[in-house]
Amino acid sequence: MNRLALARELNGLVPMPGVETSVHGVAAVCDPLGALYLPDAGILVVSDLHLEKGAAFARRGMLLPPYDTLATLTVLCAVITRYNPKLVVSLGDNFHDRVGSAHLPDTFRSLIDNMARGREWIWINGNHDPDGTVDLPGSSVDEMHYAGLTFRHEPKGGLQSGEIAGHLHPAATVRRREKAVRRPCFATDGARLLMPAFGVMTGGLDLGHKALTGLFDRSSLVAHLLGRDRIYSVRFGNLRS
């Protein structure tokens, strides 16, 4: 069952077995739908929604099924319903290109308005959408700071304590019942955490890829893989390379 089907079945009302972790001493919960929740602050974090990706490709003459935005927003609504956060932080590449939010259909704009009602919303600027959002609730910023944590789109090089970032779409591969299974994942060594891509039409970059070299203390690195209805936590040394 994919995340969209799971979100529709549970509608955010049924508890799911997330995994508790901490980032730079701040408690966090990794949700199987790909969101991170900080219970002490009531903050829900998602990353790399890549809304209107199908529309962005269509503007360039490449036709893709135009259902990605509705699917991603359906999953987002499910996790917001489950946690009822005070603040939603979206870590950049919220839209797939610079004009995505300006061209967002009113139907989807209303969905976001409804999700944002009664809470704050921060849109972190990403490399795909560096100019911020247009006519959407909340604020657009380059990064946000809270309780020793820094929320940004692209991780800085080297070891960074307290950073929660996206951009790299981390994924990991494990062998299960003689079959290799590759899934998006949260990646953390306890000091920093990289978020999985939340958009339904996004790929992933293996944790062993050179782009992630030097970002983690690999002796402490754990991949929290998104399973069908739960999180599977695997130490980096036990992953399939």
MILO-848191 format. One record per residue (C-alpha): residue number from 0; x, y, z; residue in one letter. Coordinates in Angstrom, 1 decimal. Example, Ala and Ser with C-alpha at 12.3 -4.5 7.8 and 13.67 -1.06 7.14 Angstrom:
<rs>
k:xx:yy:zz:r
0:12.3:-4.5:7.8:A
1:13.7:-1.1:7.1:S
</rs>
This chain:
<rs>
k:xx:yy:zz:r
0:0.0:0.0:0.0:M
1:1.5:3.4:-1.0:N
2:1.4:6.5:1.2:R
3:-1.6:8.0:-0.6:L
4:-3.7:4.8:-0.2:A
5:-2.7:4.6:3.4:L
6:-3.5:8.2:4.1:A
7:-7.0:7.8:2.5:R
8:-7.7:4.6:4.4:E
9:-6.7:6.1:7.8:L
10:-7.7:9.7:7.0:N
11:-5.3:10.8:9.7:G
12:-7.6:9.7:12.5:L
13:-6.0:6.3:13.3:V
14:-2.7:6.3:15.2:P
15:0.3:5.0:13.3:M
16:3.4:3.6:14.9:P
17:5.9:6.3:14.4:G
18:9.4:6.1:15.8:V
19:10.7:8.4:18.5:E
20:14.1:9.9:18.0:T
21:15.9:13.2:19.0:S
22:17.8:15.8:17.1:V
23:20.4:17.7:19.1:H
24:18.5:16.8:22.2:G
25:15.0:17.8:20.9:V
26:12.4:15.0:20.9:A
27:10.9:14.1:17.5:A
28:8.6:11.5:16.0:V
29:9.2:10.1:12.5:C
30:5.8:9.4:11.0:D
31:5.4:6.6:8.3:P
32:3.8:9.1:6.0:L
33:7.0:11.0:5.8:G
34:6.5:13.9:8.3:A
35:8.5:14.8:11.4:L
36:6.7:15.9:14.6:Y
37:8.3:17.8:17.4:L
38:5.8:17.2:20.3:P
39:7.2:19.7:22.8:D
40:6.7:22.6:20.4:A
41:3.7:21.3:18.4:G
42:5.8:21.6:15.1:I
43:5.1:19.4:12.1:L
44:7.9:19.3:9.5:V
45:7.6:18.1:5.9:V
46:10.1:18.6:3.0:S
47:10.2:18.6:-0.7:D
48:6.5:18.6:-1.5:L
49:7.3:19.5:-5.2:H
50:3.7:20.6:-5.7:L
51:2.6:21.2:-9.3:E
52:5.5:19.0:-10.6:K
53:3.2:17.6:-13.3:G
54:2.1:21.1:-14.3:A
55:5.8:22.2:-14.4:A
56:6.6:19.4:-16.8:F
57:3.6:20.2:-18.9:A
58:4.8:23.8:-19.3:R
59:7.9:22.3:-20.8:R
60:6.1:20.1:-23.2:G
61:6.4:16.8:-21.2:M
62:3.0:15.4:-20.3:L
63:2.7:13.6:-17.0:L
64:-0.4:12.5:-15.1:P
65:-1.7:15.7:-13.4:P
66:-2.6:14.2:-10.1:Y
67:0.5:14.7:-8.0:D
68:-0.6:17.9:-6.2:T
69:-3.9:16.5:-5.1:L
70:-2.2:13.3:-3.9:A
71:0.5:15.1:-2.0:T
72:-2.0:17.4:-0.3:L
73:-4.2:14.4:0.6:T
74:-1.2:12.9:2.5:V
75:-0.3:16.2:4.1:L
76:-3.9:16.6:5.3:C
77:-3.8:13.2:6.9:A
78:-0.7:14.0:9.0:V
79:-2.0:17.5:9.9:I
80:-5.2:15.8:11.1:T
81:-3.3:13.3:13.2:R
82:-1.0:15.7:15.0:Y
83:-3.0:19.0:14.9:N
84:0.2:21.0:15.0:P
85:0.6:24.6:16.1:K
86:3.1:25.2:13.3:L
87:3.8:23.5:10.0:V
88:7.2:24.0:8.5:V
89:7.8:23.0:4.9:S
90:11.5:22.7:4.1:L
91:11.8:24.0:0.6:G
92:11.1:22.8:-2.9:D
93:7.5:23.4:-1.8:N
94:6.7:23.8:-5.6:F
95:8.6:22.3:-8.4:H
96:9.4:25.6:-10.1:D
97:9.4:29.3:-9.5:R
98:5.9:29.9:-10.9:V
99:4.1:26.9:-9.4:G
100:2.5:28.7:-6.5:S
101:1.4:31.6:-8.7:A
102:-0.4:29.2:-11.1:H
103:-1.8:26.9:-8.3:L
104:-5.4:26.1:-9.1:P
105:-8.0:27.6:-6.7:D
106:-9.1:24.1:-5.6:T
107:-5.6:23.3:-4.3:F
108:-5.2:26.8:-2.8:R
109:-8.4:26.3:-0.8:S
110:-7.1:22.9:0.5:L
111:-4.0:24.6:1.8:I
112:-6.0:27.5:3.3:D
113:-8.2:24.9:5.2:N
114:-5.1:23.0:6.5:M
115:-3.5:26.3:7.6:A
116:-6.6:27.6:9.5:R
117:-5.9:28.0:13.2:G
118:-2.1:27.4:12.9:R
119:1.1:29.1:11.7:E
120:2.8:28.0:8.5:W
121:6.4:28.6:7.4:I
122:7.5:27.9:3.8:W
123:11.3:27.5:3.6:I
124:12.7:28.6:0.3:N
125:14.3:25.9:-1.8:G
126:16.4:25.7:-4.9:N
127:13.4:25.0:-7.1:H
128:11.3:27.8:-5.6:D
129:13.7:30.4:-4.2:P
130:11.3:33.3:-4.5:D
131:8.8:32.1:-2.0:G
132:5.1:31.5:-2.3:T
133:2.3:33.6:-3.8:V
134:-1.1:34.2:-2.1:D
135:-0.7:31.3:0.4:L
136:-1.1:31.4:4.2:P
137:2.1:31.8:6.2:G
138:5.5:33.2:5.7:S
139:8.4:32.4:3.3:S
140:11.9:32.5:4.8:V
141:15.3:31.1:3.9:D
142:15.7:29.3:7.3:E
143:14.1:29.1:10.7:M
144:15.6:28.6:14.2:H
145:14.0:27.0:17.2:Y
146:15.4:25.5:20.5:A
147:18.9:25.1:19.1:G
148:17.6:23.6:15.8:L
149:18.0:25.2:12.3:T
150:15.5:24.3:9.7:F
151:16.7:24.9:6.1:R
152:16.3:23.4:2.7:H
153:19.8:22.3:1.7:E
154:22.1:20.8:4.3:P
155:25.4:22.5:4.9:K
156:28.6:20.6:4.3:G
157:30.3:18.7:7.2:G
158:28.9:17.7:10.5:L
159:26.2:20.2:11.6:Q
160:24.5:19.9:15.0:S
161:20.9:20.8:15.2:G
162:20.2:21.0:11.5:E
163:17.0:19.6:10.0:I
164:17.1:19.8:6.2:A
165:15.7:18.3:3.0:G
166:16.9:18.6:-0.6:H
167:18.7:15.3:-0.9:L
168:15.6:13.0:-0.7:H
169:17.4:10.3:1.3:P
170:16.6:6.7:0.7:A
171:18.0:3.3:1.9:A
172:18.0:-0.3:0.8:T
173:17.6:-3.3:3.0:V
174:17.4:-7.0:2.1:R
175:14.2:-8.7:3.3:R
176:13.2:-12.3:2.6:R
177:15.9:-12.6:-0.1:E
178:14.6:-9.5:-1.8:K
179:16.1:-6.0:-1.7:A
180:13.7:-3.3:-0.7:V
181:14.4:0.4:-1.3:R
182:12.4:3.0:0.6:R
183:12.6:6.8:1.4:P
184:13.9:7.4:4.9:C
185:14.7:9.9:7.6:F
186:18.4:9.9:8.2:A
187:19.9:11.0:11.5:T
188:23.0:10.5:13.7:D
189:21.3:12.3:16.6:G
190:23.0:15.6:15.7:A
191:21.3:16.4:12.4:R
192:18.4:14.9:10.5:L
193:17.6:14.8:6.8:L
194:14.0:14.5:5.8:M
195:12.6:12.2:3.1:P
196:10.9:13.9:0.2:A
197:7.1:14.2:1.0:F
198:5.9:14.7:-2.6:G
199:4.4:11.6:-4.2:V
200:6.3:12.2:-7.5:M
201:9.8:12.3:-6.2:T
202:12.8:10.1:-6.3:G
203:15.5:9.3:-3.7:G
204:19.2:9.4:-3.2:L
205:20.9:6.5:-1.5:D
206:22.5:7.2:1.9:L
207:25.8:5.9:0.5:G
208:25.8:8.4:-2.4:H
209:28.8:10.8:-2.5:K
210:26.4:13.8:-2.1:A
211:25.9:12.7:1.5:L
212:29.5:12.0:2.3:T
213:30.7:13.8:5.4:G
214:27.2:14.9:6.5:L
215:26.9:12.3:9.3:F
216:28.8:10.4:11.9:D
217:28.2:7.0:10.1:R
218:28.9:5.1:13.3:S
219:25.8:6.7:14.8:S
220:23.8:7.0:11.6:L
221:20.3:5.4:11.5:V
222:17.9:5.2:8.6:A
223:14.2:5.3:9.5:H
224:12.6:3.8:6.4:L
225:9.0:4.5:5.5:L
226:7.3:1.1:5.5:G
227:3.7:0.3:4.4:R
228:2.3:1.2:7.7:D
229:5.2:1.7:10.1:R
230:8.8:2.9:10.3:I
231:11.7:0.4:10.1:Y
232:14.9:1.6:11.7:S
233:18.2:0.2:10.4:V
234:21.7:1.3:11.3:R
235:23.8:2.5:8.4:F
236:26.2:-0.4:8.7:G
237:23.4:-2.9:8.2:N
238:22.1:-1.3:5.0:L
239:22.7:-2.8:1.6:R
240:25.3:-0.7:-0.1:S
</rs>
